[in-house]
């Protein structure tokens, strides 16, 4: 099975993905962590870095799934960019999507706090201004694929609750 955790930047995807990975005993593949690992080794990113990470991310997902390993994949999957790679997986494995949602103003506030409290974000993700947050957050388009989708309000507590999210994910896979 493939569990996709997505949502606009600073919507709580990574936090939820880590919790689900621990609770479901599934490996977690984070697009941001993959990029960070690459940039540790290649500190001078080239113009093709994002494309390389995008391709590597999906090769890794395919490697896991083709070897019978279920996983959680987490990224800010925008429909236009990510659907071409996710759609073929719908016929290969059971896919469930969890979309983390917050009001844009809260995502912008979280983004700014993260940027100020974690200077390495600039190095790894180019988060050097709050203007970048405005563009990324305002222009974000959620995934809309033919797979079970659960929308989760991550503004304060999880709504639905973490237990309800887990029940949704286990429903078809049990």
C-alpha positions in Angstrom: 0.0 0.0 0.0 1.0 3.6 -0.6 -0.2 6.3 1.8 0.3 9.8 0.4 0.4 12.6 2.9 0.1 16.0 1.2 -1.1 19.6 1.6 0.2 23.1 1.1 3.5 24.1 2.5 3.5 24.4 6.4 0.2 22.6 6.7 1.5 20.0 9.1 2.3 17.2 6.6 5.6 16.2 8.0 4.4 16.1 11.6 1.4 14.0 10.7 3.5 11.7 8.4 6.0 10.9 11.3 3.1 10.1 13.7 1.5 7.8 11.1 4.8 6.1 10.3 5.3 5.4 13.9 1.7 4.2 14.6 1.4 2.1 11.5 5.0 0.8 11.5 5.6 1.9 7.9 8.7 3.5 6.4 8.4 7.2 5.6 9.7 8.7 2.4 9.8 12.5 2.7 10.6 14.5 -0.4 12.1 17.3 1.6 14.3 14.9 3.6 15.4 13.3 0.3 16.4 16.7 -1.1 18.2 17.6 2.1 20.2 14.3 2.0 21.1 15.1 -1.6 22.2 18.6 -0.8 24.4 17.4 2.0 26.4 15.5 -0.6 26.0 18.1 -3.4 26.1 21.5 -1.6 26.1 23.4 -4.9 22.7 22.5 -6.3 22.3 22.8 -10.0 19.4 23.8 -12.1 18.4 20.1 -12.4 18.3 19.4 -8.6 14.6 19.6 -8.2 14.0 17.4 -11.2 16.6 14.9 -10.0 14.9 14.7 -6.6 11.4 14.4 -8.2 12.6 11.4 -10.3 14.5 9.8 -7.4 11.5 10.2 -5.1 9.3 8.2 -7.5 12.0 5.6 -8.3 12.3 5.0 -4.6 8.5 4.7 -4.2 8.5 2.2 -7.1 11.4 0.3 -5.6 9.6 -0.2 -2.3 6.3 -1.1 -3.9 7.8 -3.5 -6.5 9.4 -5.3 -3.6 6.2 -5.6 -1.6 7.0 -2.9 0.9 4.2 -0.6 1.9 5.1 3.0 2.7 4.1 6.5 3.5 5.2 9.2 1.0 5.1 12.8 2.1 5.4 16.0 0.0 3.5 19.1 -1.1 2.1 17.1 -4.0 0.5 19.7 -6.3 -1.9 18.1 -8.7 -0.4 19.4 -12.0 3.2 18.4 -11.1 2.6 15.1 -9.2 -0.4 13.5 -10.8 1.5 12.2 -13.8 3.7 10.1 -11.5 1.0 9.1 -9.0 -1.7 8.1 -11.4 0.1 5.0 -12.7 0.5 3.8 -9.2 -3.3 3.6 -8.7 -3.3 0.4 -10.8 -0.3 -1.1 -9.1 -1.1 -0.8 -5.5 -3.7 0.4 -3.0 -3.3 4.1 -2.6 -4.9 6.4 0.0 -4.4 10.1 0.2 -4.4 12.3 3.3 -4.6 16.0 2.6 -3.5 18.3 5.4 -5.5 21.5 5.4 -5.1 24.8 7.2 -6.2 28.3 6.4 -3.6 30.1 4.2 -3.0 32.7 6.9 -2.0 29.9 9.4 0.2 28.2 6.8 2.0 31.5 6.1 2.5 32.1 9.8 3.9 28.6 10.3 6.1 29.0 7.2 7.6 32.2 8.6 8.1 30.7 12.0 9.9 27.7 10.5 12.0 29.9 8.3 13.1 32.1 11.2 13.7 29.2 13.6 15.5 26.9 11.2 18.1 28.7 9.0 19.0 25.5 7.2 15.6 25.7 5.4 17.0 28.5 3.2 20.0 26.3 2.3 17.9 23.2 1.5 14.6 24.7 0.2 15.3 28.3 -0.8 13.0 29.6 1.9 14.6 33.0 2.2 11.6 35.3 2.3 8.0 35.5 3.4 7.2 36.4 -0.2 8.2 32.9 -1.2 5.6 31.6 1.3 2.9 33.7 -0.2 3.4 32.4 -3.7 3.8 28.7 -2.6 0.8 28.8 -0.3 -1.6 30.9 -2.4 -1.0 28.9 -5.6 -1.1 25.4 -4.1 -3.5 23.0 -5.8 -4.5 19.8 -3.9 -4.3 16.4 -5.5 -7.5 15.1 -6.9 -7.0 11.5 -8.0 -9.3 8.5 -8.2 -8.3 7.2 -4.8 -9.7 7.4 -1.3 -9.0 10.9 0.0 -9.3 12.1 3.6 -9.1 15.8 4.3 -7.6 16.6 7.7 -7.8 19.9 9.4 -4.4 20.4 11.0 -5.0 23.9 12.3 -5.0 22.9 16.0 -5.8 19.3 16.8 -6.3 16.8 14.1 -9.9 16.8 12.7 -10.7 13.9 12.2 -8.6 12.6 15.1 -5.4 10.6 14.7 -7.3 7.4 15.6 -9.9 8.2 12.9 -7.2 8.9 10.3 -5.6 5.5 11.2 -9.0 3.8 10.9 -9.4 5.4 7.4 -6.0 4.2 6.3 -6.4 0.6 7.7 -10.0 0.2 6.3 -9.2 -1.2 2.9 -5.7 -2.4 3.8 -6.6 -4.6 6.7 
